[in-house]
Amino acid sequence: MSSTTVQFLISVISTPTCPTKPVFLPLEGCLQVQMNTPITVDLFLLNLCNPNTINITDVLITYRTSGMNISTLQKSSTNASLYYETLTWTPQENQLGTQELCMTAYTK
């Protein structure tokens, strides 16, 4: 007899005051990087709700590749609806191939 386990996350949230979800910009698809070459990427988020009453309050990182560092959430000084985090990483030889980064943005 054999068995396997499964683990998943369940996040219970309150009813949103603004049902429009924030949007990650402009990354889509796959970002190609070279092994042993440091990269710095700004991950932008756009708040599509009224920025005077709703803010992006947190970005939850549920999965990241070893060695990736992500700064704290920052609000743009020139656009009240724009937020960003900076990702820095130097891919290693044992990380050749596809890597994952899973993030969820929350408003309040």
C-alpha positions, 0 to 999 in steps of 0.5 A, a space after each residue: 500500500 502507498 499513500 501521498 499527501 496534498 497541501 494547499 492554501 485556503 485564504 478567507 477574505 472579507 467582502 471587498 469594498 471594491 470588487 476590481 482586483 489589482 493588476 500586475 504590470 507588465 510581466 506576462 509569460 516567461 522572463 528569460 534570464 541568464 545563469 550566474 547573471 544578476 537581475 533586478 526587475 521591478 514588479 508593478 501593481 496597478 490599483 484599479 479602485 479609487 486610490 483615495 479610499 482603497 490601497 494595495 496593502 500587501 503582496 503575499 508570496 506563496 512560492 518563490 525560487 531559492 535565492 530570489 529576494 523581493 523588497 517591501 511593497 512601495 507606493 509610487 510617489 508620482 501615481 497614487 494607483 501604482 505600487 511596486 516591489 523589486 525582485 533581485 536574483 542571480 540564477 545558479 547552474 542548478 536552477 536551469 529551466 523554468 522557475 516559479 514565482 507566485 504572488 497575490 496582491 490584496 487591497 483594503 
